[in-house]
């Protein structure tokens, strides 16, 4: 394993930890606030680039915006399906 590969694994591990922490914090919120935050995440989970199929045609400089949208979606996906009794 190369140094670069090890660094990428560390970054991915840290990202997963942050994602799970944020999901746990959202899951612990009162229902109304959690719903507001999930709606906020949902509104930002699709990159609005004026295309019929957003993000279908990659353009220069859009990788970061697409990654942010994907991360919002990943966080919401960890929280949204959890009923109150099954929160982590």
Backbone bond lengths (Angstrom), bond angles and torsions (degrees), N, CA, C in turn:
res aa  C-N    CA-C-N  psi(-1)  N-CA   C-N-CA  omega(-1)  CA-C   N-CA-C  phi
1 X - - - 1.456 - - 1.529 108.09 -
2 X 1.294 115.93 132.42 1.454 120.39 -178.02 1.520 110.69 -84.80
3 X 1.306 114.79 164.48 1.461 120.41 178.05 1.529 110.82 -60.07
4 X 1.328 116.35 -43.25 1.470 120.22 179.56 1.523 110.63 -62.16
5 X 1.305 117.53 -40.34 1.464 121.99 178.90 1.527 110.80 -65.49
6 X 1.315 116.91 -41.13 1.462 121.21 177.73 1.527 110.61 -64.56
7 X 1.325 116.59 -40.46 1.463 120.04 178.69 1.527 111.13 -65.13
8 X 1.332 117.47 -40.37 1.461 120.64 177.61 1.532 110.68 -63.95
9 X 1.330 116.97 -39.84 1.467 120.71 177.25 1.528 110.68 -62.92
10 X 1.323 117.06 -40.26 1.461 120.53 178.45 1.522 111.02 -65.21
11 X 1.307 116.70 -43.23 1.465 120.99 178.92 1.530 110.01 -62.84
12 X 1.320 116.88 -44.19 1.464 120.40 178.90 1.529 110.78 -62.78
13 X 1.315 117.23 -40.93 1.462 120.80 177.56 1.512 112.12 -62.77
14 X 1.312 116.60 -42.30 1.472 120.47 177.99 1.521 111.11 -65.41
15 X 1.332 116.61 -40.89 1.457 120.89 178.23 1.530 110.30 -61.14
16 X 1.320 116.81 -44.42 1.473 120.19 178.90 1.526 111.01 -62.43
17 X 1.319 117.16 -40.35 1.468 120.26 178.61 1.524 110.76 -62.65
18 X 1.327 117.29 -43.93 1.463 120.71 178.62 1.524 110.90 -64.67
19 X 1.317 116.22 -42.99 1.464 120.78 179.76 1.529 110.13 -59.98
20 X 1.327 116.92 -46.02 1.468 120.73 -179.01 1.527 111.66 -67.45
21 X 1.320 116.57 -38.02 1.465 120.02 177.37 1.528 110.68 -63.15
22 X 1.324 116.91 -46.21 1.461 120.61 178.35 1.529 111.28 -61.98
23 X 1.321 116.91 -40.91 1.460 120.34 178.23 1.522 110.68 -63.30
24 X 1.317 117.01 -41.19 1.468 121.06 178.36 1.529 110.46 -63.11
25 X 1.313 116.74 -42.46 1.467 120.72 179.13 1.535 110.59 -63.76
26 X 1.318 116.91 -42.25 1.464 120.40 178.02 1.524 110.96 -65.27
27 X 1.317 116.77 -41.64 1.462 120.91 -179.32 1.531 111.37 -63.88
28 X 1.321 117.03 -28.60 1.466 121.24 -178.34 1.530 112.66 -82.90
29 X 1.314 117.48 -9.10 1.470 120.72 -179.43 1.524 110.87 -71.84
30 X 1.325 116.62 154.47 1.472 119.45 171.25 1.532 109.35 -58.32
31 X 1.328 115.71 151.82 1.469 121.11 -173.61 1.527 113.66 -50.93
32 X 1.323 117.63 -45.09 1.460 120.88 -176.86 1.520 111.42 -63.41
33 X 1.318 116.43 -46.38 1.467 119.85 179.81 1.523 110.80 -67.48
34 X 1.339 116.96 -40.33 1.471 119.66 179.06 1.521 109.85 -61.58
35 X 1.334 117.28 -43.49 1.465 120.82 179.65 1.527 110.55 -61.91
36 X 1.337 117.58 -41.04 1.465 121.05 178.11 1.525 110.71 -61.85
37 X 1.319 116.57 -43.42 1.471 119.78 -179.90 1.532 111.15 -67.93
38 X 1.332 116.85 -39.53 1.467 119.30 177.68 1.517 111.10 -65.71
39 X 1.323 117.42 -37.42 1.468 120.68 175.49 1.529 110.46 -63.56
40 X 1.346 115.60 -41.52 1.471 120.64 178.53 1.523 110.03 -61.96
41 X 1.340 116.82 -46.19 1.463 120.75 178.38 1.523 110.87 -62.42
42 X 1.327 116.27 -42.56 1.458 120.73 -179.04 1.524 111.48 -61.39
43 X 1.322 116.32 -40.76 1.464 120.49 179.82 1.522 112.23 -64.85
44 X 1.311 116.76 -23.34 1.466 121.05 -177.54 1.523 112.91 -105.83
45 X 1.330 117.35 1.07 1.458 119.65 -176.12 1.522 113.26 -84.94
46 X 1.323 116.26 -6.34 1.460 120.78 174.85 1.511 107.23 -120.45
47 X 1.318 114.51 119.86 1.456 119.18 -179.25 1.519 109.28 -69.85
48 X 1.295 116.57 126.84 1.464 121.90 -179.72 1.525 108.60 -92.73
49 X 1.343 115.05 102.95 1.462 118.25 -178.87 1.527 111.90 -122.31
50 X 1.341 116.69 15.31 1.453 120.23 176.11 1.511 114.36 80.77
51 X 1.319 118.16 1.43 1.453 120.74 -179.96 1.519 110.22 -90.80
52 X 1.333 114.68 157.44 1.466 118.95 176.17 1.525 110.07 -63.82
53 X 1.324 116.68 -39.13 1.467 122.88 176.90 1.526 106.60 -117.29
54 X 1.341 117.51 91.52 1.466 120.89 -173.72 1.522 112.99 -53.76
55 X 1.310 115.19 130.47 1.454 121.85 177.34 1.515 114.32 80.87
56 X 1.339 117.96 0.05 1.458 120.92 -177.24 1.524 111.75 -66.47
57 X 1.310 116.20 -35.24 1.465 120.74 179.31 1.515 107.46 -112.12
58 X 1.352 116.68 103.77 1.463 118.52 -178.22 1.521 111.93 -62.43
59 X 1.297 115.60 139.28 1.454 120.79 176.13 1.516 108.61 -123.42
60 X 1.305 116.31 159.23 1.461 120.71 -179.60 1.521 110.30 -58.11
61 X 1.317 115.43 137.87 1.445 121.37 175.66 1.520 114.89 78.64
62 X 1.306 118.23 7.54 1.461 120.63 -176.77 1.530 112.60 -98.37
63 X 1.306 118.58 -7.82 1.467 121.28 -176.48 1.521 111.44 -59.63
64 X 1.318 117.37 -43.02 1.460 120.15 -179.06 1.525 111.28 -65.77
65 X 1.326 116.97 -44.97 1.461 120.50 179.71 1.522 110.98 -63.16
66 X 1.312 117.55 -38.37 1.461 121.00 178.26 1.525 110.73 -68.10
67 X 1.320 117.10 -37.48 1.466 120.87 178.27 1.525 110.72 -65.56
68 X 1.325 117.00 -40.42 1.471 121.00 178.04 1.528 109.55 -62.38
69 X 1.326 117.00 -47.05 1.464 121.05 179.17 1.526 110.61 -60.29
70 X 1.325 117.39 -42.68 1.463 121.44 178.10 1.525 111.55 -62.65
71 X 1.315 117.04 -39.01 1.462 120.60 -179.39 1.524 110.93 -68.38
72 X 1.323 117.58 -41.09 1.463 120.67 175.80 1.533 109.58 -58.19
73 X 1.323 116.24 -43.61 1.456 120.57 -179.55 1.527 110.92 -64.69
74 X 1.325 117.32 -41.00 1.465 121.30 -179.74 1.526 111.49 -63.76
75 X 1.324 116.69 -40.38 1.473 120.45 178.92 1.520 109.44 -66.05
76 X 1.317 117.42 -47.49 1.464 120.97 -179.66 1.520 111.18 -61.55
77 X 1.318 117.28 -38.17 1.464 120.92 -179.87 1.525 112.12 -63.89
78 X 1.326 116.99 -30.83 1.462 119.95 177.78 1.525 111.83 -71.54
79 X 1.328 117.39 -27.01 1.465 121.60 -174.09 1.525 111.99 -100.80
80 X 1.304 117.80 -45.09 1.464 122.31 -169.66 1.531 114.72 -53.70
81 X 1.327 119.87 -42.84 1.463 117.64 -175.72 1.524 114.84 -79.23
82 X 1.319 117.79 -2.53 1.459 120.57 -174.99 1.519 112.23 -82.02
83 X 1.332 117.54 116.79 1.465 117.71 171.01 1.510 108.90 -71.65
84 X 1.305 117.81 160.19 1.458 121.62 -175.72 1.526 112.49 -52.60
85 X 1.312 118.29 -40.78 1.467 121.02 -176.41 1.520 112.72 -71.54
86 X 1.329 118.14 -18.59 1.456 120.51 -175.52 1.516 113.47 -107.81
87 X 1.323 117.55 17.76 1.465 119.61 179.05 1.504 110.25 -60.65
88 X 1.341 117.18 142.56 1.476 119.59 179.37 1.508 112.43 -68.49
